[in-house]
Amino acid sequence: MGRINFGDKINDRKGLTDKVFLEGKEVLNWNHYVIDLGSDFINNLKPLKNQEEKRPGFFFRAEVNLKNNYDTYIDMSNFIKGVTFVNDFNLGRYWNKGP
């Protein structure tokens, strides 16, 4: 998550730095893709057909209409890890393990 950007630990590597394994087997010939999180992507998200479809790696979208402006918050207590956007503004990342 965070990187050390000073002193003798300046080369604090994050991400994939060696072989990747899944269920004890090395994963070969795999690709990664950029996901454009712009308005077009968000506006084309489709609802789940049932709760059994829910798994890690999903996007969740909600629409809230307020008659008046009030102070409010987003309760992330039932979520594990991710990033939250409101009106295309990145509020930041969250993780249930803490900051």
N, C-alpha and C positions, 0 to 999 in steps of 0.2 A: 504494500500500500504506500507508505511513505518511503522516502529515500534519504539516506544520509548524504548530504552534499558539501561536506567539509572534512578537513583533517585526513588522517590516514585511511579512513573508510569511504573516501569519495567514490570509489568504484563499487558501490552497494548495488549489486545486480538484482533485478526483479524480473519476474516473468519466466519464460521457458529458457533455461540455461543448459539443459542436457536432454537426454532421451525422454520421450513421453511414453508412459505405460497405462494401459487400461485393462483391468482384471488380470494383471500379471503378464500381459503380452505387450511387446513394444508396438506402438502405433507408427506405421510408416506411410509415406505418400499421402499425407493429409494436407488440407488447405485451410487457410483462415481468410475471412472476408471482412471488409469494412461495412458497417451498418450506418447508413445516413439517417440520423435521428431527427431529420427535419419534419416540417409540418405535413408533407405528403405522406411520409411513412406513418406518422402518428394518426393521421386522419383515416388511413386505410386499415388500421388494426380491427380485427373481427372478434366478436365475443366468443367465449368458450361455449361449446354445446352442452357440456356437463363438467362437474368438478373433477371427474376422473382424468380429464385431459390436463389438469394443472400439474406442472412439474417445473424444476429449475430452468431458467433461461427464458421465461415468459415475460411479456410486457403487460402491464396493467394500466388501464386508462380509465379516468373518471371525469365526469362533467358536473360542475356545481354551479348553480345559478342563485345568486344572492340579490335580494331586493335592496339591501343596504350594505354598506361596507362595515365589516366587523373584524376585530382581531380574531384570528383563528390559528389552528395548528393542524399538522398532519400526524396522526398517531401511527407510528411505524412499529409498534410493539409486537405485532403478529407477522412481521416480515423478517427475513434473515439478512440479506445483503443486497445492495443495489444502489441506484442513483434516482433521485427524484427531480422532476421538472414541473414547473407551473408556468403556463403561458409561454412556453419555449425558453424559460429561464431555468438554468440548472441551480437548484437549491443545494445540491451537494450529494455526497454518497453517505450511506449508512451501513452499519454492520452491527448485528445484535451482540457482538463480543465487546463493543465499546469503541472509543475513538482510537 
